[in-house]
């Protein structure tokens, strides 16, 4: 999968943790402790696909995470795009 993640669950867990860290003003990094930013995550097709899949697998969690106001929140732009399409 890349980024040191062995499966999608690890990717989701790290993404949620990094959203939290970002909200708290802390550094964000991938599972292998390499610095990341929202743009670098969103450029990865697999990451975009997993975050989009979360919208359908766990809609309430996806929407709650999309509402978090943090500098690093790759779910928010995906939610904005999907919700425009769904309307």
The first five atom37 places (N, CA, C, CB, O) and aatype in JSON, in Angstrom:
{
  "aatype": [20, 20, 20, 20, 20, 20, 20, 20, 20, 20, 20, 20, 20, 20, 20, 20, 20, 20, 20, 20, 20, 20, 20, 20, 20, 20, 20, 20, 20, 20, 20, 20, 20, 20, 20, 20, 20, 20, 20, 20, 20, 20, 20, 20, 20, 20, 20, 20, 20, 20, 20, 20, 20, 20, 20, 20, 20, 20, 20, 20, 20, 20, 20, 20, 20, 20, 20, 20, 20, 20, 20, 20, 20, 20, 20, 20, 20, 20, 20, 20, 20, 20, 20, 20, 20, 20, 20],
  "atom_mask": [
    [1, 1, 1, 1, 1],
    [1, 1, 1, 1, 1],
    [1, 1, 1, 1, 1],
    [1, 1, 1, 1, 1],
    [1, 1, 1, 1, 1],
    [1, 1, 1, 1, 1],
    [1, 1, 1, 1, 1],
    [1, 1, 1, 1, 1],
    [1, 1, 1, 1, 1],
    [1, 1, 1, 1, 1],
    [1, 1, 1, 1, 1],
    [1, 1, 1, 1, 1],
    [1, 1, 1, 1, 1],
    [1, 1, 1, 1, 1],
    [1, 1, 1, 1, 1],
    [1, 1, 1, 1, 1],
    [1, 1, 1, 1, 1],
    [1, 1, 1, 1, 1],
    [1, 1, 1, 1, 1],
    [1, 1, 1, 1, 1],
    [1, 1, 1, 1, 1],
    [1, 1, 1, 1, 1],
    [1, 1, 1, 1, 1],
    [1, 1, 1, 1, 1],
    [1, 1, 1, 1, 1],
    [1, 1, 1, 1, 1],
    [1, 1, 1, 1, 1],
    [1, 1, 1, 1, 1],
    [1, 1, 1, 1, 1],
    [1, 1, 1, 1, 1],
    [1, 1, 1, 1, 1],
    [1, 1, 1, 1, 1],
    [1, 1, 1, 1, 1],
    [1, 1, 1, 1, 1],
    [1, 1, 1, 1, 1],
    [1, 1, 1, 1, 1],
    [1, 1, 1, 1, 1],
    [1, 1, 1, 1, 1],
    [1, 1, 1, 1, 1],
    [1, 1, 1, 1, 1],
    [1, 1, 1, 1, 1],
    [1, 1, 1, 1, 1],
    [1, 1, 1, 1, 1],
    [1, 1, 1, 1, 1],
    [1, 1, 1, 1, 1],
    [1, 1, 1, 1, 1],
    [1, 1, 1, 1, 1],
    [1, 1, 1, 1, 1],
    [1, 1, 1, 1, 1],
    [1, 1, 1, 1, 1],
    [1, 1, 1, 1, 1],
    [1, 1, 1, 1, 1],
    [1, 1, 1, 1, 1],
    [1, 1, 1, 1, 1],
    [1, 1, 1, 1, 1],
    [1, 1, 1, 1, 1],
    [1, 1, 1, 1, 1],
    [1, 1, 1, 1, 1],
    [1, 1, 1, 1, 1],
    [1, 1, 1, 1, 1],
    [1, 1, 1, 1, 1],
    [1, 1, 1, 1, 1],
    [1, 1, 1, 1, 1],
    [1, 1, 1, 1, 1],
    [1, 1, 1, 1, 1],
    [1, 1, 1, 1, 1],
    [1, 1, 1, 1, 1],
    [1, 1, 1, 1, 1],
    [1, 1, 1, 1, 1],
    [1, 1, 1, 1, 1],
    [1, 1, 1, 1, 1],
    [1, 1, 1, 1, 1],
    [1, 1, 1, 1, 1],
    [1, 1, 1, 1, 1],
    [1, 1, 1, 1, 1],
    [1, 1, 1, 1, 1],
    [1, 1, 1, 1, 1],
    [1, 1, 1, 1, 1],
    [1, 1, 1, 1, 1],
    [1, 1, 1, 1, 1],
    [1, 1, 1, 1, 1],
    [1, 1, 1, 1, 1],
    [1, 1, 1, 1, 1],
    [1, 1, 1, 1, 1],
    [1, 1, 1, 1, 1],
    [1, 1, 1, 1, 1],
    [1, 1, 1, 1, 1]
  ],
  "atom_positions": [
    [[0.82, -1.19, 0.0], [0.0, 0.0, 0.0], [0.86, 1.25, 0.0], [-0.93, 0.0, 1.2], [0.41, 2.29, -0.48]],
    [[2.06, 1.18, 0.51], [2.93, 2.35, 0.56], [2.81, 3.09, 1.88], [2.61, 3.29, -0.59], [1.86, 2.87, 2.63]],
    [[3.77, 3.95, 2.16], [3.74, 4.73, 3.38], [3.97, 3.92, 4.64], [2.46, 5.44, 3.5], [3.79, 4.42, 5.74]],
    [[4.38, 2.66, 4.48], [4.61, 1.8, 5.63], [3.37, 1.08, 6.12], [5.18, 2.6, 6.73], [3.44, 0.33, 7.1]],
    [[2.24, 1.28, 5.47], [0.98, 0.66, 5.91], [0.88, -0.75, 5.33], [-0.24, 1.51, 5.48], [1.07, -0.95, 4.13]],
    [[0.58, -1.71, 6.19], [0.43, -3.09, 5.72], [-0.99, -3.37, 5.25], [0.82, -4.06, 6.83], [-1.2, -4.29, 4.45]],
    [[-1.96, -2.6, 5.72], [-3.34, -2.82, 5.32], [-4.14, -1.53, 5.47], [-3.98, -3.96, 6.15], [-3.64, -0.53, 5.98]],
    [[-5.37, -1.57, 5.04], [-6.19, -0.36, 5.06], [-6.51, 0.09, 6.49], [-7.49, -0.59, 4.3], [-6.64, 1.29, 6.74]],
    [[-6.64, -0.84, 7.41], [-6.94, -0.47, 8.79], [-5.82, 0.39, 9.39], [-7.15, -1.72, 9.65], [-6.09, 1.34, 10.12]],
    [[-4.57, 0.03, 9.08], [-3.45, 0.83, 9.57], [-3.48, 2.22, 8.94], [-2.11, 0.13, 9.26], [-3.19, 3.22, 9.61]],
    [[-3.82, 2.3, 7.67], [-3.92, 3.6, 7.0], [-5.0, 4.45, 7.66], [-4.23, 3.41, 5.49], [-4.76, 5.62, 7.97]],
    [[-6.18, 3.87, 7.88], [-7.26, 4.62, 8.53], [-6.86, 5.08, 9.93], [-8.54, 3.76, 8.6], [-7.08, 6.24, 10.3]],
    [[-6.26, 4.19, 10.71], [-5.87, 4.53, 12.08], [-4.86, 5.67, 12.08], [-5.28, 3.29, 12.79], [-4.97, 6.6, 12.88]],
    [[-3.87, 5.6, 11.2], [-2.87, 6.65, 11.15], [-3.47, 7.96, 10.67], [-1.71, 6.23, 10.24], [-3.11, 9.03, 11.17]],
    [[-4.38, 7.91, 9.71], [-5.01, 9.12, 9.21], [-5.8, 9.82, 10.31], [-5.93, 8.8, 8.02], [-5.7, 11.03, 10.48]],
    [[-6.58, 9.06, 11.06], [-7.36, 9.64, 12.17], [-6.42, 10.22, 13.22], [-8.3, 8.58, 12.81], [-6.64, 11.32, 13.72]],
    [[-5.36, 9.48, 13.55], [-4.4, 9.99, 14.53], [-3.75, 11.29, 14.05], [-3.31, 8.93, 14.81], [-3.58, 12.21, 14.84]],
    [[-3.39, 11.36, 12.77], [-2.73, 12.56, 12.26], [-3.69, 13.75, 12.17], [-2.12, 12.27, 10.89], [-3.27, 14.9, 12.34]],
    [[-4.95, 13.5, 11.91], [-5.94, 14.58, 11.97], [-5.99, 15.13, 13.38], [-7.35, 14.08, 11.51], [-6.0, 16.35, 13.59]],
    [[-6.03, 14.24, 14.36], [-6.04, 14.66, 15.77], [-4.77, 15.44, 16.11], [-6.16, 13.43, 16.69], [-4.84, 16.51, 16.73]],
    [[-3.61, 14.92, 15.72], [-2.34, 15.6, 16.01], [-2.32, 16.99, 15.36], [-1.15, 14.76, 15.5], [-1.88, 17.96, 15.98]],
    [[-2.8, 17.07, 14.14], [-2.83, 18.35, 13.44], [-3.73, 19.34, 14.16], [-3.3, 18.15, 11.99], [-3.39, 20.52, 14.3]],
    [[-4.88, 18.86, 14.59], [-5.81, 19.72, 15.32], [-5.16, 20.27, 16.6], [-7.1, 18.94, 15.67], [-5.46, 21.39, 17.03]],
    [[-4.28, 19.49, 17.19], [-3.6, 19.88, 18.42], [-2.32, 20.68, 18.15], [-3.26, 18.64, 19.24], [-1.62, 21.07, 19.09]],
    [[-2.0, 20.92, 16.86], [-0.81, 21.7, 16.51], [0.48, 20.9, 16.51], [-0.67, 22.83, 17.45], [1.57, 21.47, 16.55]],
    [[0.37, 19.57, 16.46], [1.55, 18.71, 16.46], [1.91, 18.3, 15.04], [1.3, 17.47, 17.34], [1.1, 18.44, 14.12]],
    [[3.14, 17.79, 14.87], [3.61, 17.33, 13.56], [2.83, 16.1, 13.11], [5.11, 17.02, 13.6], [2.36, 15.31, 13.93]],
    [[2.7, 15.95, 11.8], [2.03, 14.77, 11.23], [3.03, 13.99, 10.39], [0.79, 15.19, 10.38], [3.92, 14.56, 9.76]],
    [[2.86, 12.66, 10.39], [3.78, 11.79, 9.67], [3.07, 10.51, 9.29], [5.03, 11.49, 10.53], [2.02, 10.17, 9.84]],
    [[3.67, 9.79, 8.33], [3.06, 8.53, 7.91], [3.44, 7.43, 8.9], [3.52, 8.15, 6.48], [4.07, 7.68, 9.93]],
    [[3.04, 6.21, 8.58], [3.23, 5.08, 9.49], [4.7, 4.75, 9.7], [2.5, 3.86, 8.95], [5.07, 4.11, 10.68]],
    [[5.56, 5.2, 8.76], [7.0, 4.98, 8.87], [7.7, 6.21, 9.45], [7.59, 4.63, 7.49], [8.93, 6.31, 9.39]],
    [[6.93, 7.14, 10.01], [7.42, 8.36, 10.65], [8.08, 9.34, 9.69], [8.4, 7.99, 11.72], [8.94, 10.12, 10.09]],
    [[7.66, 9.3, 8.41], [8.1, 10.3, 7.44], [7.09, 11.45, 7.46], [8.24, 9.69, 6.0], [5.88, 11.2, 7.49]],
    [[7.57, 12.69, 7.46], [6.63, 13.82, 7.45], [5.7, 13.77, 6.24], [7.4, 15.16, 7.47], [6.12, 13.41, 5.14]],
    [[4.44, 14.12, 6.45], [3.47, 14.15, 5.35], [2.66, 15.44, 5.46], [2.54, 12.89, 5.38], [2.65, 16.12, 6.49]],
    [[1.98, 15.74, 4.38], [1.03, 16.84, 4.39], [-0.21, 16.4, 3.63], [1.64, 18.14, 3.76], [-0.22, 15.35, 2.98]],
    [[-1.25, 17.18, 3.72], [-2.51, 16.8, 3.1], [-2.37, 16.59, 1.6], [-3.56, 17.87, 3.38], [-2.92, 15.62, 1.06]],
    [[-1.65, 17.47, 0.92], [-1.49, 17.35, -0.53], [-0.79, 16.05, -0.92], [-0.71, 18.55, -1.08], [-1.17, 15.41, -1.89]],
    [[0.23, 15.65, -0.15], [0.96, 14.43, -0.49], [0.06, 13.2, -0.32], [2.22, 14.29, 0.38], [0.18, 12.24, -1.08]],
    [[-0.81, 13.23, 0.65], [-1.74, 12.1, 0.84], [-2.76, 12.07, -0.3], [-2.47, 12.21, 2.21], [-3.04, 11.0, -0.86]],
    [[-3.3, 13.22, -0.64], [-4.34, 13.27, -1.67], [-3.81, 12.96, -3.07], [-4.98, 14.63, -1.67], [-4.59, 12.65, -3.97]],
    [[-2.5, 13.04, -3.27], [-1.91, 12.69, -4.57], [-1.79, 11.19, -4.76], [-0.53, 13.33, -4.7], [-1.57, 10.72, -5.88]],
    [[-1.95, 10.42, -3.7], [-1.82, 8.97, -3.78], [-3.17, 8.36, -4.15], [-1.31, 8.38, -2.43], [-4.12, 8.46, -3.37]],
    [[-3.28, 7.73, -5.31], [-4.57, 7.16, -5.74], [-5.16, 6.17, -4.73], [-4.41, 6.47, -7.08], [-6.37, 6.16, -4.5]],
    [[-4.31, 5.32, -4.14], [-4.8, 4.32, -3.18], [-5.37, 5.01, -1.94], [-3.67, 3.34, -2.78], [-6.41, 4.6, -1.42]],
    [[-4.7, 6.06, -1.47], [-5.19, 6.79, -0.3], [-6.53, 7.45, -0.61], [-4.17, 7.86, 0.15], [-7.46, 7.38, 0.2]],
    [[-6.64, 8.08, -1.76], [-7.9, 8.72, -2.16], [-9.02, 7.67, -2.25], [-7.74, 9.45, -3.52], [-10.15, 7.92, -1.82]],
    [[-8.7, 6.51, -2.81], [-9.7, 5.45, -2.93], [-10.16, 4.97, -1.55], [-9.14, 4.27, -3.74], [-11.35, 4.78, -1.33]],
    [[-9.22, 4.77, -0.64], [-9.58, 4.31, 0.71], [-10.43, 5.34, 1.45], [-8.33, 3.99, 1.51], [-11.4, 4.98, 2.11]],
    [[-10.06, 6.61, 1.34], [-10.83, 7.65, 2.01], [-12.23, 7.78, 1.4], [-10.1, 8.99, 1.95], [-13.19, 8.05, 2.11]],
    [[-12.33, 7.6, 0.1], [-13.64, 7.63, -0.57], [-14.47, 6.42, -0.13], [-13.47, 7.65, -2.11], [-15.67, 6.55, 0.11]],
    [[-13.84, 5.26, -0.04], [-14.55, 4.06, 0.41], [-15.09, 4.23, 1.83], [-13.61, 2.84, 0.35], [-16.15, 3.7, 2.16]],
    [[-14.36, 4.95, 2.67], [-14.8, 5.18, 4.04], [-16.15, 5.9, 4.06], [-13.75, 5.99, 4.81], [-16.96, 5.68, 4.96]],
    [[-16.38, 6.76, 3.1], [-17.65, 7.51, 2.99], [-18.84, 6.55, 2.94], [-17.64, 8.42, 1.74], [-19.89, 6.83, 3.51]],
    [[-18.66, 5.44, 2.26], [-19.77, 4.49, 2.08], [-19.78, 3.4, 3.16], [-19.69, 3.85, 0.71], [-20.84, 2.9, 3.51]],
    [[-18.61, 3.04, 3.67], [-18.53, 1.99, 4.69], [-18.9, 2.51, 6.08], [-17.13, 1.4, 4.72], [-19.52, 1.8, 6.87]],
    [[-18.51, 3.75, 6.38], [-18.75, 4.35, 7.7], [-19.18, 5.81, 7.52], [-17.47, 4.25, 8.6], [-18.42, 6.71, 7.87]],
    [[-20.36, 6.04, 6.98], [-20.74, 7.42, 6.64], [-20.75, 8.39, 7.82], [-22.1, 7.43, 6.02], [-20.34, 9.54, 7.66]],
    [[-21.2, 7.97, 8.99], [-21.24, 8.9, 10.12], [-19.83, 9.25, 10.59], [-22.05, 8.31, 11.29], [-19.55, 10.4, 10.92]],
    [[-18.94, 8.28, 10.62], [-17.54, 8.54, 10.98], [-16.9, 9.45, 9.95], [-16.75, 7.22, 11.09], [-16.21, 10.41, 10.31]],
    [[-17.11, 9.16, 8.68], [-16.54, 9.98, 7.61], [-16.98, 11.43, 7.74], [-16.97, 9.42, 6.24], [-16.15, 12.34, 7.65]],
    [[-18.27, 11.66, 7.95], [-18.77, 13.04, 8.06], [-18.26, 13.72, 9.32], [-20.29, 13.05, 8.04], [-17.96, 14.92, 9.3]],
    [[-18.17, 12.99, 10.42], [-17.65, 13.58, 11.66], [-16.19, 13.99, 11.48], [-17.78, 12.58, 12.84], [-15.79, 15.07, 11.91]],
    [[-15.4, 13.14, 10.84], [-14.0, 13.49, 10.6], [-13.87, 14.65, 9.62], [-13.24, 12.27, 10.08], [-12.98, 15.48, 9.76]],
    [[-14.75, 14.7, 8.64], [-14.7, 15.79, 7.66], [-14.95, 17.14, 8.32], [-15.73, 15.56, 6.55], [-14.49, 18.17, 7.82]],
    [[-15.65, 17.15, 9.42], [-15.96, 18.41, 10.13], [-14.83, 18.9, 11.02], [-17.2, 18.22, 10.96], [-14.87, 20.03, 11.52]],
    [[-13.82, 18.08, 11.23], [-12.7, 18.49, 12.09], [-11.91, 19.58, 11.39], [-11.78, 17.27, 12.44], [-11.46, 19.41, 10.26]],
    [[-11.76, 20.71, 12.08], [-11.04, 21.85, 11.53], [-9.57, 21.75, 11.91], [-11.66, 23.19, 12.03], [-9.16, 22.23, 12.97]],
    [[-8.79, 21.11, 11.04], [-7.36, 20.92, 11.29], [-6.61, 21.17, 9.98], [-7.07, 19.48, 11.84], [-7.15, 20.89, 8.91]],
    [[-5.39, 21.67, 10.05], [-4.61, 21.9, 8.83], [-4.43, 20.63, 8.0], [-3.26, 22.47, 9.18], [-4.47, 20.67, 6.77]],
    [[-4.22, 19.49, 8.69], [-4.13, 18.21, 8.0], [-5.45, 17.48, 8.19], [-2.92, 17.36, 8.54], [-5.74, 16.98, 9.27]],
    [[-6.23, 17.42, 7.14], [-7.47, 16.66, 7.16], [-7.82, 16.28, 5.72], [-8.63, 17.48, 7.83], [-8.63, 16.95, 5.08]],
    [[-7.2, 15.2, 5.21], [-7.44, 14.82, 3.82], [-8.86, 14.33, 3.56], [-6.46, 13.76, 3.42], [-9.25, 14.15, 2.41]],
    [[-9.63, 14.11, 4.6], [-11.02, 13.68, 4.43], [-11.9, 14.86, 4.01], [-11.56, 13.04, 5.73], [-12.83, 14.69, 3.23]],
    [[-11.61, 16.05, 4.52], [-12.46, 17.21, 4.26], [-12.61, 17.52, 2.76], [-11.89, 18.43, 4.97], [-13.74, 17.66, 2.3]],
    [[-11.53, 17.62, 1.97], [-11.73, 17.93, 0.55], [-12.45, 16.81, -0.22], [-10.39, 18.2, -0.1], [-13.17, 17.08, -1.18]],
    [[-12.24, 15.58, 0.21], [-12.96, 14.47, -0.43], [-14.44, 14.56, -0.1], [-12.38, 13.09, 0.02], [-15.29, 14.36, -0.97]],
    [[-14.76, 14.86, 1.15], [-16.16, 15.02, 1.55], [-16.8, 16.16, 0.79], [-16.27, 15.27, 3.06], [-17.93, 16.03, 0.31]],
    [[-16.1, 17.29, 0.67], [-16.64, 18.43, -0.07], [-16.97, 18.03, -1.5], [-15.65, 19.59, -0.06], [-18.03, 18.38, -2.02]],
    [[-16.08, 17.31, -2.13], [-16.28, 16.87, -3.52], [-17.42, 15.86, -3.61], [-14.98, 16.26, -4.09], [-18.29, 15.99, -4.48]],
    [[-17.43, 14.87, -2.75], [-18.47, 13.83, -2.81], [-19.84, 14.39, -2.49], [-18.15, 12.69, -1.86], [-20.83, 14.02, -3.13]],
    [[-19.93, 15.27, -1.52], [-21.22, 15.82, -1.14], [-21.78, 16.72, -2.23], [-21.11, 16.59, 0.16], [-23.0, 16.77, -2.41]],
    [[-20.93, 17.41, -2.96], [-21.41, 18.19, -4.1], [-21.98, 17.27, -5.18], [-20.27, 19.05, -4.69], [-23.0, 17.57, -5.79]],
    [[-21.3, 16.15, -5.39], [-21.76, 15.2, -6.4], [-23.07, 14.55, -5.98], [-20.69, 14.12, -6.66], [-23.98, 14.38, -6.79]],
    [[-23.17, 14.19, -4.68], [-24.36, 13.5, -4.17], [-25.61, 14.37, -4.16], [-24.1, 13.0, -2.79], [-26.72, 13.85, -4.14]],
    [[-25.44, 15.7, -4.16], [-26.59, 16.59, -4.08], [-27.34, 16.63, -5.36], [-26.19, 17.95, -3.71], [-28.35, 17.34, -5.46]]
  ]
}
